[in-house]
Amino acid sequence: MEFYSLLLRLSPAKQRLVRELVWNLAQLETLTIPADHDARLEYMAHVDGWLTSLVARKFAPETLRRYSRQIHRLLKDNPHPTQAILESALAAEISAGKTAGTVSRMLEAFRSFYSYLAERGLISINAAAKIPKPRDYPTVRQPATQLQVDAVFKSPKSLKHQTQLMLFVDCGLRVRELAFARISKIDIEAKSISVIGKGSKPRSVPMSSVTADIVSSHIQDIRSLGYTGDWLFPGRDSSKPTNPDAIRTFFYHLCDRAGVNRFSPHQLRHYFATATLSAGASLKAISSILGHARTSTTVNTYWHIVEQEEVSNQHARYSPLQQHLKGAECSNQE
């Protein structure tokens, strides 16, 4: 025990050297060595050090939270994950309907953690590095249905929550964009709200007159209660914005109260996109409003809507039966 205690006080790299020496000596004595001797490593003990290294490299807080959540979930069920276990975890996400992008980000967390272990000589083989990124595969976004949207609009709610609902449906905002919205970035006269999107990119989003009026009423309401800050939706600590999870939780409760299947605020973003595209809005305009870096992202995400409309239009114009009926109608008129 004294030797083991002393071993744990060595640096991770020196611990690795000692283990390799023991394994080599064991081989000389023809003792049985586990095929995967990295399984002896206490992976969980190195998670904090890995996350600290990412903080030093200035990784975004949201990325750190996601990475931490994914690695902790992996190690909870598999304390010594092999490549097969990593591949199984990724396959389970694909089977659950997660997008290729989501699965790729999960693989990024695995690769980052395993690279950290490999750079410090804690593992002999970087199993995550051998796993290829999942190929893009078509996914159909599931927007909130018209029934769900109508029901939550009719359900009683506070002015604050009505304002949030209006901004989701009318502007297609992401949850974090709404949570971190600032009063100083709203122009009621011009009917627009400026938000910070993915990649810390600001963009200006138009809003309808009715939404602008609701937003204005909400601002007047919180000012009348003595709030002097700049957050559009202040949290319990008024110096900070509301938590995005609090917004999601409210919408689940709102669905329960309205008697419809639960949906997320992000599904309202998809509802906005599909509804406006179906009504005839251009892909370029929708891409700009949603804050997509490329119009191709909007096309790939909502192609089923565009394609359906185009197919219907093309059928109406060029169906052989339609051509026959038009020809018969012309003959009758003559």
C-alpha positions in Angstrom: 0.0 0.0 0.0 2.9 2.3 0.8 4.3 1.7 -2.7 0.9 2.4 -4.3 0.5 5.6 -2.3 3.9 6.8 -3.5 3.0 5.9 -7.1 -0.1 8.0 -7.0 2.0 11.0 -6.0 4.1 10.8 -9.2 3.2 12.9 -12.2 0.8 11.2 -14.7 3.6 10.7 -17.2 5.9 9.0 -14.6 3.0 6.9 -13.5 2.6 5.7 -17.0 6.3 4.8 -17.2 6.1 2.8 -14.0 3.1 0.9 -15.4 4.9 0.2 -18.7 7.9 -1.1 -16.8 5.7 -3.4 -14.7 4.0 -4.7 -17.8 7.3 -5.4 -19.5 8.7 -7.2 -16.5 5.5 -9.2 -16.3 5.9 -10.2 -20.0 9.4 -11.4 -19.2 8.0 -13.6 -16.5 5.4 -14.9 -19.0 2.6 -13.6 -16.9 -0.8 -13.0 -18.6 -1.2 -9.3 -19.7 -4.7 -7.9 -20.4 -5.1 -7.2 -24.1 -6.2 -3.7 -23.4 -3.9 -2.7 -20.5 -5.2 1.0 -20.8 -8.3 -0.4 -19.1 -6.3 -0.1 -15.8 -6.3 3.7 -16.1 -8.8 5.6 -13.9 -10.2 7.7 -16.7 -12.6 9.7 -14.4 -9.7 10.9 -12.3 -8.3 12.9 -15.3 -11.5 14.6 -16.4 -11.0 17.8 -14.3 -7.4 18.2 -15.5 -8.7 17.9 -19.1 -11.4 20.5 -18.6 -8.9 22.8 -16.9 -6.7 22.6 -20.0 -9.6 23.5 -22.2 -10.3 26.5 -20.0 -6.7 27.6 -20.5 -7.2 27.3 -24.2 -10.2 29.6 -23.9 -12.9 27.1 -25.0 -16.4 28.6 -24.9 -18.3 27.9 -21.7 -21.2 26.2 -23.6 -18.6 23.9 -25.3 -17.0 23.1 -21.9 -20.4 22.2 -20.4 -21.3 20.0 -23.3 -17.9 18.2 -23.4 -18.1 17.7 -19.6 -21.7 16.3 -19.8 -20.8 13.9 -22.6 -17.6 12.5 -21.0 -19.2 12.1 -17.6 -22.2 10.3 -19.2 -19.8 8.0 -21.1 -17.6 7.2 -18.0 -20.6 6.7 -15.7 -21.6 3.5 -17.5 -18.2 2.6 -18.9 -15.3 3.5 -16.5 -12.7 2.1 -19.0 -14.1 2.8 -22.5 -12.6 1.0 -25.5 -13.0 2.0 -29.1 -15.9 -0.4 -29.4 -17.7 1.3 -26.5 -17.1 4.8 -28.1 -18.5 3.6 -31.4 -21.5 2.0 -29.6 -22.2 5.3 -27.8 -22.2 7.2 -31.1 -24.3 4.6 -32.8 -26.9 4.9 -30.0 -27.2 8.6 -30.7 -27.7 8.1 -34.4 -30.4 5.4 -33.6 -32.1 8.0 -31.4 -32.5 10.3 -34.3 -29.7 12.8 -33.5 -28.3 14.7 -36.5 -24.9 14.0 -38.0 -23.7 17.4 -36.6 -24.8 16.5 -33.1 -23.0 13.1 -33.2 -19.9 14.8 -34.7 -19.8 17.2 -31.8 -20.0 14.2 -29.4 -17.1 12.6 -31.2 -15.2 15.9 -30.8 -15.5 15.6 -27.1 -14.2 12.0 -27.1 -11.3 13.0 -29.3 -10.4 16.0 -27.2 -10.4 13.9 -24.0 -8.4 11.0 -25.5 -5.9 13.4 -27.1 -5.3 14.9 -23.6 -4.7 11.4 -22.2 -2.4 10.5 -25.1 -0.4 13.7 -24.9 0.4 13.0 -21.3 1.4 9.4 -21.9 -1.6 8.0 -20.0 -2.9 5.8 -22.8 -0.9 3.9 -25.4 -3.6 4.0 -28.2 -5.9 7.0 -28.9 -9.1 5.0 -29.7 -11.2 8.1 -30.4 -8.8 9.2 -33.2 -9.5 6.1 -35.2 -13.3 6.7 -35.4 -14.4 8.5 -38.6 -16.8 11.4 -38.4 -20.4 10.3 -39.2 -21.4 11.1 -42.8 -24.1 13.7 -43.2 -27.5 12.0 -43.5 -30.8 13.6 -44.3 -32.9 14.6 -41.2 -36.3 16.2 -41.1 -36.7 18.8 -38.4 -39.8 18.4 -36.4 -41.4 21.8 -35.9 -44.2 22.5 -33.4 -47.5 21.8 -35.0 -50.1 24.4 -35.8 -52.3 22.7 -33.2 -49.6 23.0 -30.5 -48.9 26.7 -31.4 -52.6 27.6 -31.4 -53.1 25.9 -28.0 -50.2 27.6 -26.2 -51.2 31.0 -27.6 -54.7 30.5 -26.1 -53.4 29.2 -22.8 -53.2 31.9 -20.0 -49.7 33.2 -19.3 -47.9 36.3 -17.9 -46.9 39.2 -20.1 -43.2 38.1 -19.9 -44.0 34.6 -21.2 -46.3 36.0 -23.9 -43.4 38.2 -25.0 -41.1 35.2 -25.2 -43.6 33.1 -27.2 -44.1 36.0 -29.6 -40.4 36.4 -30.2 -39.9 32.7 -30.8 -42.8 32.4 -33.3 -42.3 35.8 -35.0 -38.5 35.9 -35.2 -37.3 32.3 -35.1 -34.8 33.0 -32.3 -32.7 30.4 -30.6 -33.2 29.9 -26.8 -29.9 31.4 -25.8 -30.4 34.4 -28.2 -33.7 35.1 -26.4 -32.3 34.6 -22.9 -29.4 37.0 -23.5 -31.4 39.6 -25.4 -30.8 43.2 -24.3 -33.2 46.1 -24.1 -30.6 48.5 -25.6 -30.5 46.2 -28.7 -34.2 46.6 -29.5 -35.6 49.3 -31.8 -39.3 49.5 -31.4 -39.7 52.2 -34.0 -37.8 50.1 -36.6 -39.4 46.9 -35.3 -36.2 45.0 -35.0 -34.1 43.2 -32.3 -30.4 42.6 -32.4 -29.1 39.3 -30.9 -25.8 37.5 -30.6 -26.0 34.2 -32.5 -23.7 31.2 -32.9 -20.0 32.1 -33.1 -20.8 35.3 -31.2 -22.1 36.8 -34.5 -24.6 39.7 -34.1 -27.5 40.0 -36.4 -30.6 42.2 -36.6 -33.9 40.4 -36.8 -37.2 42.1 -37.9 -40.4 41.7 -35.9 -44.0 42.4 -36.7 -45.9 45.4 -35.3 -47.9 43.3 -32.9 -44.7 41.7 -31.5 -43.0 45.1 -31.2 -46.0 46.3 -29.2 -45.9 43.3 -26.8 -42.1 43.8 -26.3 -42.7 47.5 -25.6 -45.3 46.6 -23.0 -43.1 44.1 -21.4 -40.2 46.6 -21.1 -42.6 49.2 -19.5 -43.8 46.5 -17.1 -40.4 45.5 -15.7 -39.4 49.2 -15.6 -42.5 50.0 -13.5 -41.3 47.3 -11.0 -38.0 49.2 -10.6 -35.8 47.2 -12.9 -33.1 49.5 -14.3 -30.8 46.9 -16.0 -30.4 46.0 -19.7 -31.5 42.3 -19.8 -34.9 41.9 -21.6 -35.6 38.9 -19.4 -33.7 39.4 -16.1 -33.1 36.3 -14.0 -33.8 35.9 -10.2 -30.5 37.8 -9.8 -31.5 40.9 -11.8 -27.9 41.6 -12.7 -27.9 38.4 -14.8 -30.1 37.2 -17.7 -32.7 34.4 -17.2 -31.4 30.9 -17.5 -32.1 29.2 -20.9 -33.2 26.1 -19.1 -35.8 28.1 -17.2 -37.3 29.1 -20.6 -37.4 25.5 -21.8 -39.0 24.3 -18.5 -41.7 27.0 -18.8 -42.6 25.8 -22.3 -43.0 22.2 -21.1 -45.3 23.4 -18.3 -47.2 25.6 -20.9 -47.8 22.6 -23.1 -49.1 20.6 -20.1 -51.4 23.4 -19.2 -52.6 23.7 -22.8 -53.2 19.9 -23.1 -50.8 19.3 -26.0 -47.7 17.1 -26.4 -44.6 18.8 -25.1 -42.4 20.7 -27.5 -39.3 22.7 -27.1 -38.7 26.4 -27.9 -36.3 25.3 -30.6 -39.3 23.5 -32.3 -40.9 27.0 -32.5 -37.8 28.1 -34.4 -38.5 25.3 -36.9 -42.2 26.2 -36.9 -41.2 29.7 -37.9 -38.9 28.5 -40.7 -41.3 25.9 -42.2 -44.3 28.2 -42.0 -42.6 31.2 -43.6 -41.1 29.0 -46.4 -44.5 27.4 -47.1 -46.0 30.8 -47.3 -43.5 31.7 -50.1 -40.7 33.5 -48.3 -37.3 33.3 -50.0 -34.5 31.0 -48.7 -32.1 33.9 -48.6 -34.4 36.0 -46.4 -35.1 33.0 -44.0 -31.4 32.2 -43.8 -30.6 35.7 -42.8 -33.3 35.8 -40.1 -32.3 32.5 -38.7 -28.6 33.5 -38.6 -27.3 30.6 -40.7 -23.7 31.2 -41.9 -24.6 29.8 -45.3 -27.9 29.6 -47.3 -27.0 26.0 -47.9 -27.5 25.2 -44.2 -31.1 26.5 -44.6 -31.6 24.5 -47.8 -30.3 21.3 -46.2 -32.4 21.7 -43.1 -35.6 22.6 -44.7 -35.3 21.1 -48.2 -38.3 18.9 -47.6 -40.5 22.0 -47.5 -38.9 23.7 -50.5 -39.0 20.4 -52.5 -42.6 19.7 -51.6 -43.7 23.1 -52.8 -41.7 22.9 -56.0 -42.9 19.4 -56.8 -46.5 20.5 -56.4 -46.0 23.6 -58.5 -44.2 21.6 -61.3 -47.0 19.0 -61.2 -49.7 21.6 -61.5 -48.0 23.1 -64.5 -46.8 20.1 -66.4 -49.0 17.1 -65.5 -50.1 15.3 -68.8 -53.7 15.4 -67.6 -53.4 19.1 -67.0 -52.1 19.6 -70.5 -54.8 17.4 -71.9 -57.6 19.3 -70.1 -56.1 22.6 -71.2 -56.0 21.4 -74.8 -59.6 20.2 -74.6 -60.7 23.5 -73.1 -59.0 25.4 -76.0 -60.8 23.2 -78.6 -64.2 23.8 -77.0 -63.6 27.5 -77.0 -62.8 27.4 -80.7 
